[in-house]
């Protein structure tokens, strides 16, 4: 007699839901999106690599005039997609969500979740509640719920990352809606910040960018006006951390101790982003920017005296209400004198809820556009001239995963110099190729307004230093692809975001 034992039934595990986070706006939003991705993955989701994601999250910006149109245009495109994909969910967060609230659900009733800048950590629970109740969930808090840095994070690359040192802003610039959406400044304790920096370094990062709405006012909440300079110096003592950057400071709060800390801390990079906004003292007063052009230029002089090769970038707004041709000429004069390496240039956007939106003498679009084009032409010329000074210099470049638009034709790789300039470089025949996170030293052979080029004539003109960050990159690729990493490399425990400073945003 034989006994047949039935094979055990193996239940098929449900596939994990996929997600996609679409980010608009500033570095703070980019960093928040890393938190959103980390939260979704902690909830069991995986990032969509192909096809339509089950969950699409929009992390929005409210600074520009067309922010609303951009969001609703994207939401409109997703409405028919959602109809074809039962169970798909759409969430809207960030500054525009904090501002518009119920308006989003009225204009786009197919949205499932609306959340604000103060409750990023609520997203997974709100998505689950929307599924369970089969109705949209709106949750906007008026003050910070949980400091974002305590939330899970999924960063973009292993070699470099953002570290938020504060959130919110205590300034009252008349053109800016951010303080009303992100609240008053909240500062993290130095020990928490340094612990996060150390954790990133332990996972392979060799570059960190300290991030805050007004990063150099750090310490105001706990009464230490020298806290930011002390924080920079403390980062200098972290072994393995090779590059420290920060963004964005405010000229009114920029003090000599910060310049001293930059000059005397070996891993503080020779690069500074210093927002000008306008070169006209009258316009600066109307903007409630508590400095004038003379003080601004004085800061640049002090920085260059202590750090002669510093590359300085800026923000400039053209067409602020009441700006005259004389005011605009003052801006051009400051730009000519400041010799910025690059600039974020904006046409003034009238934002409801800001004092500037109620000012008289709002300028015609044609006037603003014409002035904007003149400013761009001037800054492009200066940037090209400043980059031309780099010809023949030897620069250390940290290789990034991002490639230039013409990389397929030129076969060049890309990276950032210590001063944050973008460098496209080629690897000589027979020389070893670098990994993202490795460092190469090359000689600049060509210069353009927005980038530098290094084409070594021989292998002797090309030096490669393999780094822990490159090892971590190998480990992260092995983890994601299921292939062996480079021998001796350490798998990355968390991926780290790459801070980038584009020359001109879209």
ZAMARGU-4260 file (C-alpha; in steps of 0.2 Angstrom, whole numbers, plus 5000, padded with zeros to 4 digits):
<rodrens>
0) 5000/5000/5000 | 5007/5017/4995 | 5003/5033/5003 | 5003/5049/4992 | 5007/5065/5001
5) 5000/5080/4993 | 5012/5094/4989 | 5010/5109/5001 | 5001/5123/4994 | 5012/5138/4992
10) 5002/5154/4993 | 5008/5168/4980 | 5014/5183/4989 | 5006/5199/4983 | 5017/5210/4974
15) 5023/5226/4983 | 5015/5242/4977 | 5026/5254/4967 | 5028/5272/4970 | 5035/5288/4961
20) 5039/5305/4969 | 5039/5320/4958 | 5048/5335/4965 | 5046/5353/4960 | 5055/5368/4968
25) 5070/5371/4980 | 5083/5360/4988 | 5072/5359/5004 | 5059/5350/4993 | 5072/5339/4985
30) 5077/5334/5003 | 5059/5332/5008 | 5056/5320/4994 | 5070/5309/5000 | 5060/5308/5016
35) 5044/5304/5007 | 5053/5290/4997 | 5060/5283/5013 | 5043/5283/5021 | 5035/5274/5007
40) 5048/5261/5007 | 5047/5258/5025 | 5028/5255/5022 | 5033/5241/5010 | 5032/5250/4993
45) 5046/5249/4980 | 5051/5263/4968 | 5043/5261/4951 | 5056/5258/4937 | 5045/5255/4923
50) 5026/5257/4919 | 5014/5266/4929 | 5017/5268/4948 | 5003/5263/4960 | 5006/5278/4970
55) 5011/5295/4963 | 5016/5309/4975 | 5018/5327/4970 | 5030/5337/4981 | 5025/5355/4976
60) 5033/5372/4976 | 5023/5388/4978 | 5036/5401/4974 | 5034/5403/4956 | 5018/5410/4947
65) 5016/5395/4936 | 5017/5382/4950 | 4998/5380/4951 | 4997/5377/4932 | 5011/5365/4932
70) 5003/5355/4946 | 4986/5355/4939 | 4992/5351/4922 | 5001/5335/4928 | 4986/5330/4939
75) 4975/5332/4923 | 4986/5320/4913 | 4985/5307/4927 | 4965/5308/4928 | 4963/5296/4914
80) 4977/5285/4919 | 4970/5282/4936 | 4953/5277/4928 | 4963/5263/4919 | 4972/5258/4934
85) 4960/5253/4949 | 4968/5256/4966 | 4980/5269/4960 | 4982/5283/4972 | 4988/5301/4969
90) 4995/5312/4984 | 4999/5331/4984 | 5011/5338/4997 | 5023/5352/4999 | 5021/5371/4999
95) 5007/5372/4986 | 4997/5360/4996 | 5000/5369/5012 | 4994/5385/5003 | 4979/5379/4993
100) 4972/5365/5004 | 4954/5362/4999 | 4957/5370/4982 | 4967/5355/4976 | 4952/5343/4979
105) 4940/5355/4971 | 4950/5356/4956 | 4956/5338/4955 | 4944/5327/4965 | 4953/5312/4959
110) 4967/5316/4971 | 4967/5304/4986 | 4978/5313/4999 | 4983/5331/5002 | 4996/5334/5015
115) 5007/5349/5020 | 5025/5354/5024 | 5023/5351/5043 | 5016/5333/5042 | 5027/5324/5029
120) 5028/5309/5040 | 5009/5306/5039 | 5009/5301/5021 | 5009/5282/5023 | 4994/5283/5036
125) 4984/5295/5025 | 4986/5284/5009 | 4980/5269/5019 | 4966/5278/5027 | 4961/5284/5009
130) 4961/5266/5003 | 4951/5260/5018 | 4938/5274/5018 | 4937/5275/4999 | 4938/5294/5001
135) 4951/5308/4999 | 4961/5313/5015 | 4966/5331/5018 | 4978/5334/5033 | 4986/5351/5035
140) 4995/5356/5051 | 5000/5373/5056 | 5016/5369/5065 | 5029/5356/5063 | 5023/5338/5069
145) 5040/5329/5068 | 5057/5336/5063 | 5059/5328/5045 | 5077/5322/5049 | 5070/5309/5061
150) 5060/5301/5047 | 5066/5286/5036 | 5076/5292/5020 | 5079/5285/5003 | 5093/5296/4995
155) 5098/5296/4977 | 5117/5292/4977 | 5129/5285/4990 | 5143/5297/4988 | 5135/5314/4994
160) 5120/5319/5004 | 5110/5334/5011 | 5109/5336/5030 | 5095/5348/5036 | 5101/5359/5050
165) 5085/5369/5052 | 5067/5372/5044 | 5057/5387/5042 | 5062/5406/5041 | 5060/5421/5052
170) 5063/5434/5039 | 5048/5444/5031 | 5054/5447/5013 | 5039/5454/5004 | 5041/5443/4988
175) 5042/5427/4998 | 5028/5415/5003 | 5039/5402/5011 | 5039/5408/5029 | 5020/5407/5029
180) 5021/5389/5023 | 5035/5382/5032 | 5033/5392/5048 | 5046/5400/5060 | 5064/5394/5060
185) 5066/5378/5070 | 5084/5372/5074 | 5091/5355/5077 | 5103/5352/5091 | 5121/5351/5085
190) 5124/5334/5091 | 5109/5327/5081 | 5116/5335/5065 | 5134/5329/5068 | 5127/5311/5072
195) 5118/5312/5055 | 5133/5318/5046 | 5143/5304/5054 | 5130/5291/5049 | 5131/5296/5031
200) 5150/5296/5031 | 5149/5278/5039 | 5139/5273/5024 | 5151/5279/5012 | 5148/5297/5009
205) 5162/5309/5007 | 5152/5325/5003 | 5138/5333/5014 | 5128/5349/5011 | 5121/5358/5026
210) 5104/5364/5022 | 5092/5377/5029 | 5080/5391/5023 | 5093/5403/5031 | 5107/5392/5035
215) 5118/5404/5043 | 5105/5410/5056 | 5106/5393/5063 | 5107/5394/5082 | 5094/5408/5084
220) 5082/5396/5092 | 5093/5391/5106 | 5102/5408/5108 | 5119/5405/5100 | 5123/5416/5086
225) 5140/5408/5083 | 5132/5391/5081 | 5134/5389/5062 | 5153/5393/5062 | 5155/5381/5076
230) 5145/5368/5066 | 5156/5370/5051 | 5172/5368/5061 | 5165/5352/5070 | 5162/5345/5052
235) 5180/5347/5049 | 5184/5335/5062 | 5174/5321/5055 | 5186/5308/5048 | 5182/5303/5030
240) 5172/5318/5026 | 5181/5327/5012 | 5169/5340/5006 | 5157/5351/5016 | 5145/5364/5008
245) 5130/5374/5014 | 5115/5383/5006 | 5108/5395/5007 | 5114/5409/5018 | 5106/5427/5020
250) 5118/5442/5018 | 5111/5451/5033 | 5116/5437/5045 | 5133/5433/5037 | 5146/5436/5049
255) 5165/5436/5049 | 5166/5420/5060 | 5158/5410/5046 | 5171/5416/5034 | 5185/5412/5046
260) 5177/5395/5048 | 5176/5392/5029 | 5194/5397/5027 | 5201/5387/5042 | 5191/5371/5040
265) 5200/5360/5027 | 5185/5351/5021 | 5174/5367/5019 | 5174/5369/5000 | 5179/5386/4992
270) 5161/5389/4986 | 5147/5401/4992 | 5130/5404/4987 | 5125/5421/4992 | 5108/5428/4986
275) 5108/5446/4980 | 5090/5447/4974 | 5093/5465/4968 | 5107/5478/4966 | 5096/5493/4970
280) 5095/5498/4988 | 5078/5505/4985 | 5072/5488/4978 | 5081/5479/4993 | 5071/5490/5005
285) 5055/5487/4996 | 5059/5468/4997 | 5063/5470/5016 | 5080/5463/5013 | 5089/5470/5028
290) 5106/5474/5019 | 5111/5485/5005 | 5122/5483/4990 | 5138/5490/4998 | 5137/5477/5013
295) 5133/5463/5000 | 5149/5467/4990 | 5159/5469/5006 | 5155/5451/5011 | 5161/5445/4994
300) 5177/5455/4996 | 5180/5447/5013 | 5177/5430/5007 | 5189/5432/4992 | 5202/5439/5004
305) 5202/5424/5015 | 5197/5411/5001 | 5205/5419/4985 | 5198/5405/4973 | 5181/5404/4980
310) 5167/5402/4967 | 5152/5413/4972 | 5134/5410/4965 | 5118/5420/4968 | 5100/5423/4966
315) 5093/5438/4957 | 5075/5444/4954 | 5071/5455/4939 | 5055/5466/4938 | 5050/5468/4956
320) 5036/5480/4958 | 5042/5498/4956 | 5059/5493/4949 | 5064/5507/4937 | 5077/5506/4923
325) 5089/5515/4936 | 5086/5501/4948 | 5089/5488/4936 | 5105/5497/4930 | 5111/5496/4948
330) 5108/5477/4948 | 5118/5476/4932 | 5132/5486/4940 | 5133/5474/4956 | 5133/5459/4945
335) 5147/5466/4935 | 5157/5470/4951 | 5153/5454/4960 | 5159/5442/4946 | 5147/5428/4950
340) 5152/5411/4944 | 5134/5407/4941 | 5117/5414/4945 | 5099/5408/4948 | 5089/5422/4939
345) 5071/5424/4940 | 5057/5435/4933 | 5047/5442/4948 | 5031/5431/4951 | 5016/5439/4959
350) 5011/5427/4973 | 4994/5430/4982 | 4997/5431/5000 | 5013/5441/4999 | 5015/5459/5003
355) 5023/5462/4986 | 5008/5456/4977 | 4998/5471/4984 | 5012/5484/4979 | 5008/5497/4966
360) 5018/5498/4949 | 5017/5480/4945 | 5028/5479/4929 | 5022/5474/4912 | 5028/5457/4906
365) 5037/5464/4891 | 5047/5475/4902 | 5052/5461/4914 | 5057/5450/4899 | 5068/5463/4891
370) 5077/5466/4907 | 5079/5448/4911 | 5087/5445/4894 | 5099/5459/4897 | 5104/5451/4914
375) 5106/5434/4907 | 5117/5440/4893 | 5128/5449/4906 | 5129/5435/4918 | 5133/5422/4904
380) 5147/5433/4898 | 5154/5435/4916 | 5153/5416/4919 | 5162/5412/4903 | 5176/5424/4907
385) 5177/5417/4925 | 5178/5400/4918 | 5191/5404/4906 | 5202/5409/4920 | 5202/5390/4925
390) 5211/5385/4908 | 5227/5375/4912 | 5223/5373/4931 | 5223/5356/4939 | 5207/5352/4948
395) 5201/5338/4958 | 5184/5332/4952 | 5172/5321/4962 | 5164/5309/4949 | 5145/5309/4949
400) 5132/5297/4941 | 5125/5311/4931 | 5131/5313/4913 | 5131/5328/4901 | 5119/5329/4887
405) 5132/5325/4874 | 5140/5311/4884 | 5135/5298/4871 | 5145/5308/4858 | 5160/5314/4868
410) 5162/5298/4879 | 5166/5310/4893 | 5161/5308/4912 | 5155/5322/4923 | 5159/5328/4941
415) 5160/5343/4952 | 5176/5352/4956 | 5180/5358/4974 | 5172/5375/4970 | 5156/5366/4963
420) 5160/5370/4945 | 5154/5356/4933 | 5168/5347/4924 | 5166/5335/4909 | 5182/5325/4907
425) 5188/5310/4897 | 5198/5295/4902 | 5214/5293/4892 | 5216/5276/4883 | 5223/5263/4895
430) 5219/5273/4911 | 5207/5265/4924 | 5189/5272/4923 | 5182/5280/4939 | 5166/5275/4948
435) 5154/5288/4955 | 5161/5294/4971 | 5179/5292/4965 | 5190/5307/4963 | 5200/5312/4948
440) 5213/5326/4946 | 5214/5333/4928 | 5219/5349/4919 | 5206/5360/4912 | 5208/5361/4893
445) 5192/5370/4888 | 5180/5382/4896 | 5162/5387/4892 | 5149/5398/4902 | 5141/5383/4911
450) 5155/5370/4912 | 5173/5366/4910 | 5181/5352/4900 | 5196/5342/4903 | 5203/5330/4890
455) 5220/5323/4896 | 5233/5321/4882 | 5240/5306/4891 | 5238/5295/4906 | 5251/5304/4915
460) 5239/5320/4915 | 5226/5310/4923 | 5226/5304/4941 | 5212/5293/4949 | 5210/5291/4968
465) 5198/5277/4972 | 5187/5282/4987 | 5176/5274/5000 | 5162/5283/4991 | 5166/5273/4975
470) 5166/5257/4985 | 5149/5261/4992 | 5143/5265/4975 | 5149/5247/4970 | 5140/5240/4985
475) 5124/5249/4981 | 5124/5243/4963 | 5127/5225/4969 | 5112/5227/4981 | 5100/5233/4967
480) 5106/5222/4953 | 5110/5206/4962 | 5128/5205/4955 | 5144/5205/4965 | 5152/5221/4970
485) 5170/5226/4967 | 5180/5215/4979 | 5183/5223/4996 | 5168/5235/4994 | 5156/5238/5008
490) 5137/5237/5003 | 5128/5253/5006 | 5115/5253/5020 | 5107/5269/5014 | 5108/5279/4998
495) 5113/5297/4999 | 5106/5312/4988 | 5118/5322/4977 | 5117/5340/4980 | 5119/5350/4964
500) 5119/5368/4960 | 5112/5370/4942 | 5118/5386/4933 | 5101/5391/4928 | 5085/5382/4933
505) 5070/5379/4922
</rodrens>
